[in-house]
Amino acid sequence: MSDEKRIHNIHFMATAEERDMIKQRMKQAGIINMRAYLIHMALDGEINSIEIDGVNEMIRLLSNATNNVNQIAKRANETGSIYAADIDELRRQYAELWGQTRQVLREIIDLMDQVAGSGAKQRRRSTRRTKSHQQASVS
Protein backbone atom coordinates (compact mmCIF):
# COMPACT_ATOMS: atom_id res chain seq x y z
CA MET A 1 0.00 0.00 0.00
CA SER A 2 1.06 3.57 -0.58
CA ASP A 3 1.59 6.23 2.05
CA GLU A 4 -1.68 7.85 0.98
CA LYS A 5 -3.91 8.95 3.85
CA ARG A 6 -7.23 7.22 4.26
CA ILE A 7 -9.82 9.89 3.47
CA HIS A 8 -12.62 7.81 1.94
CA ASN A 9 -15.47 6.56 4.09
CA ILE A 10 -16.92 3.11 3.42
CA HIS A 11 -20.03 2.26 5.37
CA PHE A 12 -22.24 -0.83 5.43
CA MET A 13 -24.97 -2.22 7.62
CA ALA A 14 -24.94 -5.69 9.18
CA THR A 15 -27.42 -7.72 11.17
CA ALA A 16 -26.69 -8.48 14.81
CA GLU A 17 -25.92 -12.07 13.81
CA GLU A 18 -23.45 -10.93 11.12
CA ARG A 19 -21.80 -8.51 13.53
CA ASP A 20 -21.43 -11.28 16.12
CA MET A 21 -19.93 -13.61 13.51
CA ILE A 22 -17.45 -10.90 12.47
CA LYS A 23 -16.45 -10.35 16.10
CA GLN A 24 -16.07 -14.10 16.62
CA ARG A 25 -13.81 -14.42 13.58
CA MET A 26 -11.80 -11.39 14.71
CA LYS A 27 -11.27 -13.06 18.07
CA GLN A 28 -10.20 -16.32 16.38
CA ALA A 29 -7.71 -14.35 14.26
CA GLY A 30 -6.43 -12.48 17.33
CA ILE A 31 -7.39 -9.07 15.91
CA ILE A 32 -9.13 -6.51 18.10
CA ASN A 33 -9.39 -3.63 15.62
CA MET A 34 -12.51 -4.13 13.46
CA ARG A 35 -11.42 -1.59 10.82
CA ALA A 36 -8.08 -3.38 10.38
CA TYR A 37 -9.83 -6.75 10.23
CA LEU A 38 -12.38 -5.62 7.63
CA ILE A 39 -9.77 -3.91 5.44
CA HIS A 40 -7.53 -6.97 5.58
CA MET A 41 -10.40 -9.30 4.75
CA ALA A 42 -11.59 -7.08 1.88
CA LEU A 43 -8.12 -6.79 0.34
CA ASP A 44 -6.63 -10.21 1.02
CA GLY A 45 -9.71 -12.35 1.55
CA GLU A 46 -8.17 -14.42 4.32
CA ILE A 47 -6.42 -14.11 7.63
CA ASN A 48 -4.21 -16.93 8.81
CA SER A 49 -3.95 -17.35 12.54
CA ILE A 50 -1.00 -19.39 13.68
CA GLU A 51 -0.80 -21.17 17.01
CA ILE A 52 2.49 -22.70 18.00
CA ASP A 53 2.23 -25.09 20.91
CA GLY A 54 5.81 -24.57 22.07
CA VAL A 55 5.42 -20.82 22.64
CA ASN A 56 3.57 -21.24 25.94
CA GLU A 57 6.20 -23.68 27.17
CA MET A 58 8.95 -21.28 26.08
CA ILE A 59 7.28 -18.45 28.00
CA ARG A 60 7.04 -20.66 31.10
CA LEU A 61 10.72 -21.59 30.87
CA LEU A 62 11.75 -17.98 30.36
CA SER A 63 9.67 -16.91 33.35
CA ASN A 64 11.29 -19.59 35.54
CA ALA A 65 14.77 -18.58 34.44
CA THR A 66 14.19 -14.86 35.05
CA ASN A 67 12.69 -15.57 38.47
CA ASN A 68 15.79 -17.58 39.39
CA VAL A 69 18.09 -14.81 38.14
CA ASN A 70 16.22 -12.35 40.37
CA GLN A 71 16.47 -14.68 43.38
CA ILE A 72 20.20 -15.20 42.81
CA ALA A 73 20.76 -11.45 42.42
CA LYS A 74 18.85 -10.81 45.66
CA ARG A 75 20.88 -13.46 47.51
CA ALA A 76 24.14 -12.11 46.05
CA ASN A 77 23.26 -8.61 47.23
CA GLU A 78 22.39 -9.88 50.70
CA THR A 79 25.31 -12.27 51.21
CA GLY A 80 27.92 -10.94 48.81
CA SER A 81 28.41 -14.35 47.18
CA ILE A 82 26.96 -16.54 44.42
CA TYR A 83 26.79 -20.31 44.71
CA ALA A 84 28.07 -22.61 41.96
CA ALA A 85 24.88 -24.71 42.27
CA ASP A 86 22.81 -21.63 41.42
CA ILE A 87 24.89 -20.96 38.32
CA ASP A 88 24.63 -24.62 37.25
CA GLU A 89 20.84 -24.48 37.66
CA LEU A 90 20.69 -21.32 35.53
CA ARG A 91 22.79 -22.97 32.83
CA ARG A 92 20.47 -25.98 32.83
CA GLN A 93 17.38 -23.76 32.59
CA TYR A 94 18.85 -21.67 29.77
CA ALA A 95 19.83 -24.82 27.85
CA GLU A 96 16.25 -26.05 28.19
CA LEU A 97 14.93 -22.64 27.14
CA TRP A 98 17.16 -22.55 24.06
CA GLY A 99 16.09 -26.08 23.14
CA GLN A 100 12.45 -25.00 23.30
CA THR A 101 13.26 -21.84 21.32
CA ARG A 102 14.87 -23.90 18.56
CA GLN A 103 11.76 -26.12 18.43
CA VAL A 104 9.47 -23.10 18.13
CA LEU A 105 11.65 -21.63 15.38
CA ARG A 106 11.49 -24.94 13.48
CA GLU A 107 7.69 -24.87 13.76
CA ILE A 108 7.62 -21.28 12.47
CA ILE A 109 9.83 -22.20 9.52
CA ASP A 110 7.57 -25.17 8.72
CA LEU A 111 4.50 -22.91 8.85
CA MET A 112 6.19 -20.33 6.63
CA ASP A 113 7.02 -23.08 4.11
CA GLN A 114 3.37 -24.16 4.13
CA VAL A 115 2.17 -20.59 3.61
CA ALA A 116 4.74 -20.05 0.87
CA GLY A 117 3.23 -23.01 -0.94
CA SER A 118 -0.18 -21.31 -0.90
CA GLY A 119 0.77 -18.08 -2.69
CA ALA A 120 2.49 -16.09 0.05
CA LYS A 121 5.79 -16.66 -1.71
CA GLN A 122 4.53 -14.70 -4.73
CA ARG A 123 3.28 -11.85 -2.50
CA ARG A 124 6.70 -11.68 -0.77
CA ARG A 125 8.45 -11.47 -4.14
CA SER A 126 6.12 -8.69 -5.22
CA THR A 127 6.78 -6.79 -1.99
CA ARG A 128 10.56 -7.19 -2.45
CA ARG A 129 10.32 -5.84 -6.03
CA THR A 130 8.31 -2.85 -4.84
CA LYS A 131 10.85 -2.07 -2.09
CA SER A 132 13.75 -2.49 -4.52
CA HIS A 133 12.04 -0.19 -7.01
CA GLN A 134 11.45 2.42 -4.29
CA GLN A 135 15.09 2.24 -3.19
CA ALA A 136 16.32 2.54 -6.79
CA SER A 137 14.11 5.55 -7.48
CA VAL A 138 15.36 7.29 -4.32
CA SER A 139 19.03 6.80 -5.28
C-alpha positions as CSV (number, residue, x, y, z in Angstrom):
1,M,0.0,0.0,0.0
2,S,1.1,3.6,-0.6
3,D,1.6,6.2,2.0
4,E,-1.7,7.8,1.0
5,K,-3.9,8.9,3.9
6,R,-7.2,7.2,4.3
7,I,-9.8,9.9,3.5
8,H,-12.6,7.8,1.9
9,N,-15.5,6.6,4.1
10,I,-16.9,3.1,3.4
11,H,-20.0,2.3,5.4
12,F,-22.2,-0.8,5.4
13,M,-25.0,-2.2,7.6
14,A,-24.9,-5.7,9.2
15,T,-27.4,-7.7,11.2
16,A,-26.7,-8.5,14.8
17,E,-25.9,-12.1,13.8
18,E,-23.5,-10.9,11.1
19,R,-21.8,-8.5,13.5
20,D,-21.4,-11.3,16.1
21,M,-19.9,-13.6,13.5
22,I,-17.4,-10.9,12.5
23,K,-16.5,-10.3,16.1
24,Q,-16.1,-14.1,16.6
25,R,-13.8,-14.4,13.6
26,M,-11.8,-11.4,14.7
27,K,-11.3,-13.1,18.1
28,Q,-10.2,-16.3,16.4
29,A,-7.7,-14.3,14.3
30,G,-6.4,-12.5,17.3
31,I,-7.4,-9.1,15.9
32,I,-9.1,-6.5,18.1
33,N,-9.4,-3.6,15.6
34,M,-12.5,-4.1,13.5
35,R,-11.4,-1.6,10.8
36,A,-8.1,-3.4,10.4
37,Y,-9.8,-6.8,10.2
38,L,-12.4,-5.6,7.6
39,I,-9.8,-3.9,5.4
40,H,-7.5,-7.0,5.6
41,M,-10.4,-9.3,4.7
42,A,-11.6,-7.1,1.9
43,L,-8.1,-6.8,0.3
44,D,-6.6,-10.2,1.0
45,G,-9.7,-12.4,1.6
46,E,-8.2,-14.4,4.3
47,I,-6.4,-14.1,7.6
48,N,-4.2,-16.9,8.8
49,S,-4.0,-17.3,12.5
50,I,-1.0,-19.4,13.7
51,E,-0.8,-21.2,17.0
52,I,2.5,-22.7,18.0
53,D,2.2,-25.1,20.9
54,G,5.8,-24.6,22.1
55,V,5.4,-20.8,22.6
56,N,3.6,-21.2,25.9
57,E,6.2,-23.7,27.2
58,M,9.0,-21.3,26.1
59,I,7.3,-18.4,28.0
60,R,7.0,-20.7,31.1
61,L,10.7,-21.6,30.9
62,L,11.8,-18.0,30.4
63,S,9.7,-16.9,33.4
64,N,11.3,-19.6,35.5
65,A,14.8,-18.6,34.4
66,T,14.2,-14.9,35.0
67,N,12.7,-15.6,38.5
68,N,15.8,-17.6,39.4
69,V,18.1,-14.8,38.1
70,N,16.2,-12.3,40.4
71,Q,16.5,-14.7,43.4
72,I,20.2,-15.2,42.8
73,A,20.8,-11.5,42.4
74,K,18.9,-10.8,45.7
75,R,20.9,-13.5,47.5
76,A,24.1,-12.1,46.1
77,N,23.3,-8.6,47.2
78,E,22.4,-9.9,50.7
79,T,25.3,-12.3,51.2
80,G,27.9,-10.9,48.8
81,S,28.4,-14.4,47.2
82,I,27.0,-16.5,44.4
83,Y,26.8,-20.3,44.7
84,A,28.1,-22.6,42.0
85,A,24.9,-24.7,42.3
86,D,22.8,-21.6,41.4
87,I,24.9,-21.0,38.3
88,D,24.6,-24.6,37.3
89,E,20.8,-24.5,37.7
90,L,20.7,-21.3,35.5
91,R,22.8,-23.0,32.8
92,R,20.5,-26.0,32.8
93,Q,17.4,-23.8,32.6
94,Y,18.9,-21.7,29.8
95,A,19.8,-24.8,27.9
96,E,16.2,-26.1,28.2
97,L,14.9,-22.6,27.1
98,W,17.2,-22.6,24.1
99,G,16.1,-26.1,23.1
100,Q,12.5,-25.0,23.3
101,T,13.3,-21.8,21.3
102,R,14.9,-23.9,18.6
103,Q,11.8,-26.1,18.4
104,V,9.5,-23.1,18.1
105,L,11.6,-21.6,15.4
106,R,11.5,-24.9,13.5
107,E,7.7,-24.9,13.8
108,I,7.6,-21.3,12.5
109,I,9.8,-22.2,9.5
110,D,7.6,-25.2,8.7
111,L,4.5,-22.9,8.9
112,M,6.2,-20.3,6.6
113,D,7.0,-23.1,4.1
114,Q,3.4,-24.2,4.1
115,V,2.2,-20.6,3.6
116,A,4.7,-20.0,0.9
117,G,3.2,-23.0,-0.9
118,S,-0.2,-21.3,-0.9
119,G,0.8,-18.1,-2.7
120,A,2.5,-16.1,0.1
121,K,5.8,-16.7,-1.7
122,Q,4.5,-14.7,-4.7
123,R,3.3,-11.8,-2.5
124,R,6.7,-11.7,-0.8
125,R,8.4,-11.5,-4.1
126,S,6.1,-8.7,-5.2
127,T,6.8,-6.8,-2.0
128,R,10.6,-7.2,-2.5
129,R,10.3,-5.8,-6.0
130,T,8.3,-2.8,-4.8
131,K,10.8,-2.1,-2.1
132,S,13.7,-2.5,-4.5
133,H,12.0,-0.2,-7.0
134,Q,11.5,2.4,-4.3
135,Q,15.1,2.2,-3.2
136,A,16.3,2.5,-6.8
137,S,14.1,5.5,-7.5
138,V,15.4,7.3,-4.3
139,S,19.0,6.8,-5.3
